[in-house]
């Protein structure tokens, strides 16, 4: 594994852990690994095998390429205003219950119900 690929993996893993609100212990526990193995991944000392990479991606709820490619999978289209982009980023980073609450609040607004119906 090249040094550049390792750096990309470490950066993406760190970002996804923050977005998903998980820590190294959560990953180790879920994947049945030692804490030192996950720590080595996070520090770039080691790189997971393909099967472990897929398990990690599944745990984080993303395609494996989100761990291995330079592009930012959470990039928001530039068609949106700055305020809309910020809302999308916040929504994507929020926990499931917060996302559900935000959807319910916005969908219950009388003027937005019509807009929501047009998306269906």
Residue, then its C-alpha position, 0 to 999 in steps of 0.5 A: x500500500x502506497x503512502x499516499x493511499x494510506x494518508x487518504x484512508x486515515x483522513x477519510x476514516x477520521x472524517x467518517x468517525x466524526x460524522x458517524x459519532x463513533x470512536x476507535x473502541x466502537x469500531x474494535x468492538x463491532x468488528x471484533x478487533x483489538x483496540x491496537x489494530x484500530x489505533x494502528x489504522x487511525x495512525x496510518x501504521x497499518x492498512x486493513x485487508x479488503x475484507x476488513x475494509x468492507x466491514x469497516x465501510x459497512x459499519x460506517x454506512x458508506x461504500x468502501x470507496x469513501x474510505x479509499x478515494x480522495x474525493x469528498x463523498x459529503x461534498x454538497x452540490x454548488x447549485x445550492x446556496x451557502x445556507x442550503x449547503x450548510x444545512x445539508x452538511x449538518x443534516x448528514x452529520x446528525x444522528x438518525x433521531x436528529x435527522x428524523x426530527x428535522x424532517x418532521x419539523x420541516x415537513x409539518x410546515x404548511x407551506x412546505x407540504x406542497x413542496x415535499x409532495x412534488x418530490x414524491 
